[in-house]
Amino acid sequence: MPRSLFNMIFMVCFFLFASCKTQKEKIDFSIEKPEKVLLIYDSSDMYSSECVENARWAFKYAKVNYDELDLLDYQGKLVQDFQNYYAIVFATEFIKKLSKDDCQRIKNFVANGGGLAVIYRGYNENLSELFGVKLRDARNLFLKRGNSGLVFNANLMPMLKNTAIPDSILRDLSMFDFIHFGSKSIIATSSDKIPVVWQLRYGLGKVIYWNTSILVNKLLRGFITRSIISVSDKFVQPISNLAVIFIDDFPTAVPNVKKKLIWDEFNMTMAEYHFFIFYPDMVKLADEIGLKYTAGLTFNYGADIKPPFHLTEWRVGKVKVFDKEVEVSKSIARQFKSKNELAFHGYNHISLLVDEWKDIENMKSALRFAQKKWEEEGLGKLPITYIPPTNWIDSIGVQAIVQSFPSIKVIAGLYSGFFDVGQSREFGPEPWNRKLYCIPRVSAGFLIDDYTKLLILSEVAMLGVWTHFIHPDDVIYTPDEVENPELVRNWFYLPWRGKNGEGLYFKFKEWLKDFKKNYPYIRFMTCAEAYEEMQKFDNLMIEYEFFEDEIRIKTNQKEVFLVADIDAKYKGVELTNAVIVHSGVTDFTNFVVLKTLDNSVILKLR
């Protein structure tokens, strides 16, 4: 029977079995031995240090209880008892230090049902059997050719299979030159079909091996979480369970100018396109898919950094509706706020950097002017979310917001990038001022290519969250219009709608439908709503304990979303104090998404 058909049949049967075995009752138990993971690294291995840090963050977001073991001063003995852990994680090349005795103890641990995840390629000849590989030449460790690109052959998580990252993006995977032996599942290969990631069973346990250093990339942290899940007999992960779609530069000062792609398709100016095409299409998409948006309003694009400030550009874009002239930006903003969130993207589109504004008082004056006009324009409650223009802000800009725009609680910068311009942020308090909270954006664009897809799936795997941003003018940012290749958003000159659904709008719609099909439990919400949910998630405490046919869970909150992954040997689950939200399969586990009804939850496995 084809694997895909088997997965479909199992998912239906598993869901039916689980959903009819749900009950709520008052139960009382204590967690005698909270489950833990052991992270092994070497602080002298500077090349793997970012992978170690990513593992720590992955554990924090998944609320994994773990111990660390640094091999810096290794004396030939690791820990007394590996049985205190359900999985071991190697995050260093220096596992070559491990003694033969410790290697044997690790092999025994896995053979008896433990999990081992090698998230940064390393080698020890005494672990060759455990990894299912041996070095081709101990004097020439690294593969010289065929070590670029990445093609996923299996669903380590839903939607991952057949995702292919080209050589142009992943030029060097930094792979050891291995000879493979034994039976294993190949999760990913290079473009030249050389195994990069694989899983194998060893006795009663499982091993996953990443023959690459790719997991030093912060954007791929979710793969660390999924790697541990894939080798664990049981795994419990609380998730925040939300998605936020940001529309940057909208509503905004939009001129009555013609742009080729829009004029050719609609015979409209940009102001007309915003009013008659883009906004109605996005409303329709939200209604069909079940979305909410957080839109970043910008009053002007002008370069004013000193008073007197004005709204000249805000009022320029106009259209005629039944022979009545309508201001595009204000009209859209007033309609938009009824079902979505109006966020603040700036009085102008100049980043709050002291080098741009010269001093903090100029920033504060512009921010106070924007608040005044927000109320005068009838835009509703003052904004909660701030989206930095060009995704840049410095510590002075952060202080200007705190001091002069008290309604702002959230900064939605970038998850990756450069820390000193307000990027590379985590979900949590803003490092420069803890009065503000960061909900960083991970992915962008209407056209979701495979690399963007990889980032989205990683974020969902890491935290149960997807944060994404788009722009109304993405369609016109073609190579002809933009000199800097990094700013091109429409490389293939795609229309907005197109004649046969080939436009950016329909490409995005198809992606959203596919995402909802695979992750139907993810709740789309505004950034302001996500802020409330993330604060609750930050305060969530959880402990769990695994037994042969049972998982016991304790939390300090009710109505918590959990994902429970279990080995495929289990065919169903009976729940106490939780309800099934979704169930499914990957190529390595079966899983259920739960919503808890009480602080104590039991999963009985069948």
C-alpha positions as CSV (number, residue, x, y, z in Angstrom):
1,M,0.0,0.0,0.0
2,P,1.4,3.5,-0.9
3,R,2.7,5.4,2.2
4,S,0.4,8.4,1.4
5,L,-2.7,6.1,1.3
6,F,-1.6,4.4,4.5
7,N,-1.2,7.8,6.3
8,M,-4.6,8.9,5.1
9,I,-6.3,5.7,6.4
10,F,-4.5,5.8,9.7
11,M,-5.3,9.5,10.3
12,V,-9.0,8.9,9.8
13,C,-9.0,5.8,12.1
14,F,-6.8,7.5,14.7
15,F,-8.9,10.6,14.8
16,L,-12.1,8.6,15.2
17,F,-10.7,6.5,17.9
18,A,-9.2,9.4,19.8
19,S,-12.3,11.7,19.5
20,C,-14.7,9.1,20.9
21,K,-12.4,8.5,23.9
22,T,-12.4,11.9,25.5
23,Q,-13.6,12.5,29.0
24,K,-13.3,15.1,31.7
25,E,-12.9,14.3,35.4
26,K,-11.2,15.6,38.5
27,I,-7.8,13.8,38.8
28,D,-4.9,14.3,41.1
29,F,-1.4,13.1,40.5
30,S,2.1,14.5,40.9
31,I,5.0,14.4,38.4
32,E,7.6,12.2,40.1
33,K,10.2,12.3,37.4
34,P,9.9,15.2,34.9
35,E,11.1,14.1,31.5
36,K,14.4,15.6,30.3
37,V,16.8,15.9,27.3
38,L,20.6,16.0,27.6
39,L,22.3,18.6,25.3
40,I,26.0,17.7,24.7
41,Y,28.3,20.3,23.2
42,D,31.8,21.7,23.5
43,S,32.2,25.4,24.3
44,S,35.6,25.4,22.6
45,D,33.9,24.4,19.3
46,M,33.3,27.9,18.0
47,Y,31.8,26.7,14.7
48,S,28.9,24.9,16.4
49,S,28.3,27.6,19.0
50,E,25.3,29.0,17.1
51,C,23.8,25.6,16.7
52,V,24.0,25.2,20.5
53,E,22.3,28.5,21.1
54,N,19.6,27.6,18.6
55,A,19.1,24.3,20.5
56,R,18.6,26.3,23.7
57,W,16.1,28.6,22.1
58,A,14.3,25.6,20.5
59,F,14.0,24.0,24.0
60,K,12.8,27.2,25.5
61,Y,10.1,27.7,23.0
62,A,9.0,24.1,23.2
63,K,9.4,24.3,27.0
64,V,11.7,21.2,27.0
65,N,13.2,20.4,30.3
66,Y,16.9,19.7,29.7
67,D,20.4,19.5,31.1
68,E,23.6,20.6,29.4
69,L,27.0,18.8,29.3
70,D,30.1,20.7,28.1
71,L,32.9,18.5,26.7
72,L,35.5,21.3,27.3
73,D,37.1,19.5,30.2
74,Y,36.0,16.0,29.3
75,Q,37.8,13.4,31.4
76,G,36.5,10.3,29.7
77,K,33.2,10.0,31.6
78,L,30.0,11.7,30.8
79,V,27.1,11.2,33.3
80,Q,26.4,8.4,35.7
81,D,23.0,7.5,34.3
82,F,21.7,8.3,30.8
83,Q,18.4,6.8,32.0
84,N,17.5,10.2,33.4
85,Y,16.8,11.3,29.9
86,Y,14.6,10.2,27.0
87,A,16.8,11.8,24.3
88,I,20.4,12.9,23.8
89,V,21.3,15.8,21.5
90,F,24.8,16.2,20.0
91,A,25.6,19.8,19.0
92,T,29.3,19.7,18.4
93,E,31.9,18.2,16.0
94,F,34.0,17.3,19.0
95,I,32.2,14.1,19.9
96,K,35.4,12.5,18.6
97,K,36.6,13.2,22.2
98,L,34.2,10.6,23.7
99,S,35.8,7.5,25.1
100,K,35.0,4.0,23.9
101,D,33.3,3.3,27.2
102,D,31.0,6.3,26.9
103,C,30.2,5.5,23.3
104,Q,29.2,2.1,24.4
105,R,27.0,3.5,27.1
106,I,25.3,5.8,24.5
107,K,24.8,2.9,22.2
108,N,23.2,0.9,25.1
109,F,21.0,3.9,25.9
110,V,19.6,4.0,22.3
111,A,19.4,0.2,22.0
112,N,17.2,0.2,25.1
113,G,14.7,2.8,23.6
114,G,16.4,6.2,23.9
115,G,16.6,8.8,21.2
116,L,19.7,10.4,19.7
117,A,19.7,13.5,17.6
118,V,22.9,14.7,15.9
119,I,22.1,18.3,15.0
120,Y,25.7,19.3,14.0
121,R,27.7,16.9,12.1
122,G,30.4,15.1,14.1
123,Y,32.0,11.7,14.1
124,N,33.4,9.1,16.4
125,E,34.5,5.7,15.0
126,N,33.0,4.0,18.1
127,L,29.6,5.4,17.1
128,S,29.8,4.4,13.5
129,E,27.3,1.6,13.9
130,L,24.9,4.0,15.6
131,F,25.1,6.5,12.8
132,G,25.0,4.0,10.0
133,V,28.1,5.6,8.3
134,K,31.9,5.5,8.3
135,L,34.4,8.0,7.0
136,R,35.7,7.3,3.5
137,D,39.1,8.8,4.4
138,A,40.0,9.9,7.9
139,R,42.6,12.3,6.5
140,N,40.2,14.1,4.1
141,L,37.0,14.5,6.1
142,F,34.9,16.7,4.0
143,L,32.9,16.1,0.8
144,K,34.4,18.1,-2.0
145,R,31.6,17.9,-4.5
146,G,27.8,17.4,-4.5
147,N,27.3,19.1,-1.1
148,S,25.0,21.9,-2.1
149,G,21.2,22.3,-2.4
150,L,18.7,20.4,-0.2
151,V,15.8,18.2,-1.2
152,F,13.5,16.7,1.4
153,N,12.3,13.2,0.7
154,A,10.1,12.7,3.8
155,N,7.7,14.6,6.0
156,L,9.6,15.3,9.1
157,M,6.7,17.7,9.6
158,P,3.5,18.2,7.5
159,M,4.1,19.7,4.0
160,L,7.9,19.2,4.1
161,K,8.2,16.4,1.5
162,N,9.4,17.5,-1.9
163,T,10.6,20.9,-0.7
164,A,13.8,21.6,-2.6
165,I,16.2,24.4,-1.9
166,P,18.5,25.2,-4.9
167,D,22.3,25.3,-4.9
168,S,22.2,29.0,-5.3
169,I,20.8,29.4,-1.8
170,L,22.6,26.5,-0.1
171,R,26.0,26.5,-1.7
172,D,28.0,24.5,0.8
173,L,26.4,22.1,3.3
174,S,29.7,21.3,5.0
175,M,29.3,17.6,4.8
176,F,31.6,14.8,5.9
177,D,32.5,12.3,3.2
178,F,30.7,9.2,4.5
179,I,30.2,5.6,3.3
180,H,26.7,4.5,4.2
181,F,25.7,1.1,5.4
182,G,22.6,-0.6,6.9
183,S,19.0,0.3,6.6
184,K,17.9,3.9,7.1
185,S,15.2,6.5,6.1
186,I,16.7,9.3,4.0
187,I,15.0,12.5,5.1
188,A,17.0,14.9,2.9
189,T,19.6,14.8,0.2
190,S,21.8,17.3,-1.6
191,S,20.9,18.3,-5.1
192,D,23.2,15.5,-6.2
193,K,21.2,12.9,-4.2
194,I,23.9,12.5,-1.5
195,P,22.2,11.8,1.9
196,V,22.3,14.8,4.2
197,V,19.7,13.9,6.9
198,W,18.7,10.4,7.8
199,Q,17.0,8.4,10.6
200,L,17.6,4.8,11.6
201,R,16.5,2.4,14.2
202,Y,19.0,1.0,16.6
203,G,17.6,-1.7,18.8
204,L,14.5,-0.2,20.5
205,G,15.7,3.4,19.9
206,K,16.1,5.8,17.1
207,V,18.8,8.1,15.7
208,I,18.6,11.1,13.4
209,Y,21.8,12.5,11.9
210,W,22.3,15.9,10.2
211,N,25.5,15.6,8.1
212,T,25.8,19.4,7.8
213,S,26.2,22.5,9.9
214,I,23.0,24.1,8.5
215,L,21.2,24.2,11.8
216,V,23.4,27.1,12.9
217,N,20.8,29.1,11.0
218,K,18.4,30.7,13.5
219,L,15.6,30.4,10.9
220,L,15.8,26.6,11.0
221,R,15.4,26.1,14.8
222,G,12.1,24.2,14.3
223,F,14.1,21.4,12.7
224,I,15.9,20.9,16.0
225,T,12.6,20.4,17.7
226,R,11.3,18.1,15.0
227,S,14.6,16.1,15.1
228,I,14.1,15.3,18.8
229,I,10.5,14.4,18.2
230,S,11.4,12.0,15.4
231,V,13.7,9.9,17.7
232,S,11.4,10.1,20.8
233,D,8.9,7.4,21.7
234,K,6.7,10.2,23.1
235,F,6.9,14.0,23.0
236,V,4.8,16.8,24.3
237,Q,5.0,20.3,23.0
238,P,2.9,23.2,24.1
239,I,2.3,25.7,21.2
240,S,1.1,29.3,21.1
241,N,-1.0,28.3,18.1
242,L,-1.4,31.4,16.0
243,A,-0.7,33.1,12.7
244,V,-0.4,36.8,12.0
245,I,-0.5,38.3,8.4
246,F,1.0,41.8,8.3
247,I,0.3,44.2,5.4
248,D,3.1,46.7,5.5
249,D,2.7,50.2,3.9
250,F,-1.1,49.9,4.0
251,P,-3.1,52.1,4.2
252,T,-0.5,54.6,3.0
253,A,0.1,57.7,1.0
254,V,-0.5,56.4,-2.5
255,P,-0.1,58.6,-5.5
256,N,-2.3,58.9,-8.6
257,V,0.5,57.5,-10.8
258,K,0.6,54.8,-13.4
259,K,2.8,51.7,-12.9
260,K,3.2,49.4,-15.9
261,L,2.1,46.0,-14.5
262,I,-1.0,47.5,-12.8
263,W,-1.9,49.8,-15.7
264,D,-1.5,46.9,-18.2
265,E,-3.7,44.6,-16.2
266,F,-6.4,47.0,-14.9
267,N,-5.9,50.3,-16.7
268,M,-5.8,52.0,-13.3
269,T,-3.5,54.3,-11.3
270,M,-1.9,53.0,-8.1
271,A,-4.5,54.9,-6.0
272,E,-7.3,53.2,-8.0
273,Y,-5.6,49.9,-7.7
274,H,-5.4,50.2,-3.9
275,F,-9.1,51.2,-3.6
276,F,-10.8,49.1,-6.2
277,I,-8.6,46.0,-6.5
278,F,-6.1,45.4,-3.7
279,Y,-8.3,46.2,-0.7
280,P,-11.5,44.3,-2.0
281,D,-9.4,41.3,-3.0
282,M,-7.7,41.1,0.5
283,V,-11.1,41.4,2.2
284,K,-12.5,38.6,0.0
285,L,-9.4,36.5,0.8
286,A,-9.9,37.0,4.5
287,D,-13.5,36.0,4.3
288,E,-12.8,32.8,2.3
289,I,-9.8,31.6,4.3
290,G,-10.7,32.9,7.7
291,L,-7.9,35.5,8.1
292,K,-7.4,38.7,10.1
293,Y,-4.8,41.3,9.1
294,T,-2.5,43.7,10.9
295,A,-1.8,46.6,8.5
296,G,1.0,49.1,9.0
297,L,-0.3,52.6,8.3
298,T,2.1,55.3,7.1
299,F,0.9,58.9,6.7
300,N,3.6,60.2,4.5
301,Y,6.7,58.9,2.6
302,G,8.2,62.4,2.7
303,A,11.5,63.2,4.3
304,D,10.2,65.6,7.0
305,I,12.2,65.0,10.2
306,K,11.5,68.4,11.8
307,P,8.3,70.3,12.5
308,P,6.1,71.5,11.0
309,F,4.7,68.1,10.0
310,H,1.7,67.6,7.6
311,L,-0.5,65.1,5.9
312,T,-0.1,66.3,2.3
313,E,0.9,63.0,0.8
314,W,-1.8,61.2,2.9
315,R,-4.4,63.2,1.0
316,V,-3.0,63.0,-2.5
317,G,-4.4,59.6,-3.6
318,K,-8.1,60.1,-4.7
319,V,-10.7,58.1,-6.7
320,K,-14.2,58.9,-7.9
321,V,-17.1,56.9,-6.5
322,F,-20.5,57.8,-8.0
323,D,-19.0,61.1,-9.1
324,K,-17.8,61.8,-5.5
325,E,-14.1,62.3,-4.9
326,V,-12.8,60.0,-2.1
327,E,-9.5,60.1,-0.3
328,V,-8.1,56.6,-0.8
329,S,-6.0,56.2,2.3
330,K,-8.4,57.6,4.9
331,S,-11.4,55.7,3.4
332,I,-9.6,52.4,3.4
333,A,-8.2,52.9,6.9
334,R,-11.7,53.7,8.3
335,Q,-13.2,50.6,6.8
336,F,-10.2,48.3,7.5
337,K,-10.2,48.9,11.3
338,S,-13.7,47.3,11.8
339,K,-12.4,43.7,11.4
340,N,-8.7,44.0,11.4
341,E,-5.9,45.8,13.3
342,L,-4.5,49.2,12.2
343,A,-0.9,49.2,13.3
344,F,1.5,52.1,13.0
345,H,4.3,52.1,10.4
346,G,5.3,55.7,10.9
347,Y,4.5,59.3,10.4
348,N,6.8,59.0,7.4
349,H,8.7,56.0,6.1
350,I,12.0,57.0,7.7
351,S,13.4,54.5,10.2
352,L,13.6,55.6,13.8
353,L,17.4,55.7,13.7
354,V,19.2,58.6,15.5
355,D,21.5,59.0,12.4
356,E,18.4,59.7,10.3
357,W,16.5,61.9,12.7
358,K,19.5,63.7,14.3
359,D,18.0,63.6,17.8
360,I,15.3,62.0,19.8
361,E,13.1,65.1,20.1
362,N,12.5,65.1,16.3
363,M,11.3,61.5,16.6
364,K,9.1,62.3,19.5
365,S,7.5,65.3,17.8
366,A,6.6,63.3,14.8
367,L,5.2,60.5,16.9
368,R,3.0,62.9,18.9
369,F,1.8,64.5,15.6
370,A,0.9,61.1,14.3
371,Q,-1.2,60.3,17.4
372,K,-3.1,63.6,17.1
373,K,-3.9,63.0,13.4
374,W,-4.8,59.4,14.1
375,E,-7.6,60.6,16.3
376,E,-8.6,63.5,14.0
377,E,-8.8,61.2,11.0
378,G,-11.2,58.9,12.8
379,L,-9.0,55.9,12.7
380,G,-10.3,54.4,16.0
381,K,-8.2,53.4,19.0
382,L,-4.6,54.4,19.0
383,P,-2.4,51.6,17.7
384,I,-0.9,48.9,19.8
385,T,1.6,47.5,17.2
386,Y,4.6,49.4,15.6
387,I,6.2,48.0,12.4
388,P,9.5,49.7,11.8
389,P,9.9,51.3,8.4
390,T,12.5,49.4,6.3
391,N,12.6,47.0,9.3
392,W,15.1,49.2,11.1
393,I,15.0,50.9,14.5
394,D,17.7,51.7,17.1
395,S,17.7,52.0,20.8
396,I,17.0,55.7,20.7
397,G,14.0,55.1,18.4
398,V,12.7,52.5,20.9
399,Q,13.0,55.0,23.7
400,A,11.2,57.6,21.6
401,I,8.2,55.3,21.2
402,V,8.1,54.4,25.0
403,Q,8.3,58.1,25.9
404,S,5.9,59.6,23.4
405,F,3.5,56.9,22.1
406,P,2.2,55.0,25.2
407,S,-0.4,53.0,23.3
408,I,2.3,51.1,21.5
409,K,3.0,47.8,23.3
410,V,4.5,45.6,20.4
411,I,7.3,46.0,18.0
412,A,7.0,43.8,15.0
413,G,10.5,43.8,13.6
414,L,12.4,40.9,11.9
415,Y,13.2,37.5,13.4
416,S,16.5,37.4,11.5
417,G,18.9,40.2,10.4
418,F,21.1,42.6,12.5
419,F,20.5,43.1,16.2
420,D,21.9,46.7,16.3
421,V,19.1,48.0,13.9
422,G,16.3,46.3,15.8
423,Q,16.3,43.0,13.9
424,S,17.2,39.4,15.0
425,R,14.5,39.6,17.7
426,E,13.0,36.8,19.7
427,F,9.3,36.4,20.7
428,G,9.3,38.2,24.1
429,P,10.3,41.5,25.7
430,E,12.2,44.0,23.6
431,P,15.9,43.9,24.8
432,W,16.3,47.7,24.7
433,N,13.2,48.4,26.8
434,R,11.1,45.6,28.4
435,K,8.0,47.8,28.4
436,L,7.7,46.7,24.7
437,Y,7.1,43.2,23.4
438,C,8.6,41.7,20.2
439,I,6.5,39.7,17.8
440,P,9.0,39.3,15.0
441,R,8.1,38.5,11.4
442,V,9.8,35.5,9.9
443,S,8.6,35.3,6.2
444,A,7.4,37.6,3.5
445,G,5.8,37.8,0.1
446,F,2.8,36.7,-1.9
447,L,4.9,34.1,-3.8
448,I,5.9,31.3,-1.3
449,D,8.9,29.6,-2.9
450,D,10.4,26.5,-1.3
451,Y,12.9,28.4,0.8
452,T,10.2,30.6,2.2
453,K,8.1,27.5,2.8
454,L,11.0,26.0,4.8
455,L,11.2,29.1,7.1
456,I,7.4,29.0,7.7
457,L,7.4,25.3,8.5
458,S,10.3,25.8,10.8
459,E,8.6,28.6,12.7
460,V,5.4,26.5,13.1
461,A,7.5,23.5,14.3
462,M,9.3,25.7,16.8
463,L,6.4,27.6,18.4
464,G,3.2,26.8,16.7
465,V,3.4,30.3,15.1
466,W,3.5,31.8,11.6
467,T,4.3,35.5,11.2
468,H,4.3,36.8,7.6
469,F,4.3,40.1,5.9
470,I,3.2,41.4,2.4
471,H,2.9,44.8,0.7
472,P,0.2,46.1,-1.6
473,D,2.9,47.2,-4.1
474,D,4.8,43.9,-4.1
475,V,3.5,43.3,-7.6
476,I,5.4,46.4,-9.0
477,Y,8.7,45.7,-7.3
478,T,10.1,44.0,-10.4
479,P,13.8,43.9,-11.5
480,D,13.0,46.8,-14.0
481,E,11.7,49.0,-11.2
482,V,14.2,48.2,-8.4
483,E,18.0,48.6,-8.8
484,N,18.9,46.7,-5.6
485,P,18.3,43.0,-6.1
486,E,17.6,42.5,-2.4
487,L,14.5,44.7,-2.8
488,V,13.0,42.9,-5.7
489,R,9.7,41.2,-4.7
490,N,8.3,40.2,-8.1
491,W,11.2,38.5,-10.0
492,F,8.9,36.9,-12.6
493,Y,6.8,39.9,-13.5
494,L,3.7,38.2,-12.4
495,P,0.4,40.1,-12.6
496,W,-1.8,40.7,-9.6
497,R,-4.6,38.5,-10.7
498,G,-3.8,37.3,-14.2
499,K,-6.0,35.5,-16.7
500,N,-5.5,31.9,-15.5
501,G,-4.9,32.3,-11.8
502,E,-1.1,32.8,-12.4
503,G,-1.1,36.2,-10.5
504,L,0.4,36.8,-7.1
505,Y,-3.0,37.0,-5.5
506,F,-4.1,33.6,-6.6
507,K,-0.6,32.1,-5.8
508,F,-0.9,33.3,-2.2
509,K,-4.5,32.1,-2.0
510,E,-3.4,28.6,-3.0
511,W,-0.6,28.6,-0.5
512,L,-3.0,29.7,2.3
513,K,-5.5,26.9,1.3
514,D,-2.7,24.3,1.4
515,F,-1.4,25.6,4.7
516,K,-4.9,25.5,6.3
517,K,-5.4,22.0,5.0
518,N,-2.3,20.8,6.7
519,Y,-2.5,23.0,9.8
520,P,-6.2,23.6,10.3
521,Y,-5.8,24.2,14.0
522,I,-3.6,27.3,13.6
523,R,-5.6,30.4,14.6
524,F,-5.3,33.5,12.4
525,M,-5.4,36.6,14.5
526,T,-4.2,40.2,14.7
527,C,-0.9,41.1,16.2
528,A,-2.6,42.8,19.1
529,E,-4.4,39.5,19.8
530,A,-1.2,37.5,19.4
531,Y,0.5,39.8,22.0
532,E,-2.1,38.7,24.5
533,E,-1.7,35.0,23.6
534,M,2.1,35.2,23.7
535,Q,2.1,36.7,27.1
536,K,0.0,33.8,28.4
537,F,2.3,31.4,26.6
538,D,5.4,32.9,28.2
539,N,3.8,32.4,31.7
540,L,2.9,28.8,30.9
541,M,4.6,26.1,33.0
542,I,4.4,22.5,32.1
543,E,5.8,19.2,33.3
544,Y,5.1,15.7,31.9
545,E,6.1,12.2,32.6
546,F,6.1,9.2,30.3
547,F,5.0,5.7,31.1
548,E,4.8,2.6,28.8
549,D,1.2,3.3,27.7
550,E,0.5,6.7,29.3
551,I,1.6,10.4,29.3
552,R,0.8,12.5,32.4
553,I,0.9,16.3,32.0
554,K,0.7,19.1,34.5
555,T,0.3,22.8,33.6
556,N,-0.4,26.0,35.5
557,Q,-3.1,27.1,33.0
558,K,-6.2,25.6,31.5
559,E,-7.1,25.7,27.8
560,V,-3.6,25.1,26.7
561,F,-2.8,23.9,23.2
562,L,-0.5,20.9,23.1
563,V,0.9,18.7,20.3
564,A,1.6,15.1,21.4
565,D,3.7,13.1,19.1
566,I,3.9,9.3,19.6
567,D,5.6,6.4,17.9
568,A,3.7,4.7,15.2
569,K,3.4,1.6,17.3
570,Y,0.6,3.3,19.1
571,K,-2.8,3.2,17.3
572,G,-4.9,5.5,19.3
573,V,-5.2,7.6,22.4
574,E,-7.8,8.0,25.2
575,L,-7.9,11.5,26.7
576,T,-8.8,12.8,30.2
577,N,-9.3,16.5,30.5
578,A,-8.4,17.4,26.9
579,V,-10.1,17.5,23.6
580,I,-8.8,16.6,20.1
581,V,-8.3,19.7,17.9
582,H,-6.6,17.8,15.1
583,S,-4.7,14.6,14.4
584,G,-2.3,13.4,11.8
585,V,0.8,11.6,10.8
586,T,4.3,12.4,9.6
587,D,6.7,9.8,8.2
588,F,8.1,9.2,11.7
589,T,5.3,9.9,14.3
590,N,1.6,10.0,14.8
591,F,0.4,13.2,16.5
592,V,-2.6,14.8,18.1
593,V,-3.2,18.5,18.7
594,L,-5.0,18.9,22.0
595,K,-6.7,21.7,23.9
596,T,-6.6,21.0,27.6
597,L,-9.6,21.4,29.9
598,D,-7.9,21.3,33.2
599,N,-4.4,21.6,34.8
600,S,-4.0,17.8,34.9
601,V,-4.2,15.8,31.7
602,I,-3.7,12.1,31.0
603,L,-3.2,10.5,27.6
604,K,-3.6,6.7,27.6
605,L,-2.0,5.2,24.5
606,R,-3.3,2.1,22.7
